[in-house]
Amino acid sequence: MSKIKIIVFIILFFIVYKAFVAVKDFELGIGEKVAQIEGIGIEREDEVIGLMMYLGDLDDLVLVEHLLVKNRSKCLEMKEIAEETSNAYYECARINAIIKDGKIIKVIDELEVLL
């Protein structure tokens, strides 16, 4: 009789464990989906760090390209590499921009040049 109780207890424990794991995975899955949906296709205005590429004379520089960068140190590292391989003028700046899918769509305002 005691062997049957132990087997029933183990089966009951297994069912409770599986229910807990299913609920936990469901909640995590929902959170990941929400984060994924928020990041897809939505334009938002945000303050970010960008690597800016300018062409022209020093008196008349024209913004040609811009690249969203994770942090200041990465931007400065990329700027150094770009200046070694190109004749364009580069600067790292904290900018107010419209972002979509992890890319800068439009630069609204340059807030600060990072040195």
Secondary structure, DSSP 8 states (H G I E B T S, - for coil): -HHHHHHHHHHHHHHHHHHHHHHHHHHHHHHHHHHHHHHSS--EEEEEEEEEEEES-TTS-EEEEEEEESSHHHHHHHHHHHHHH-SSEEEEEEEEEEEETTEEEEEEEEEEEE-
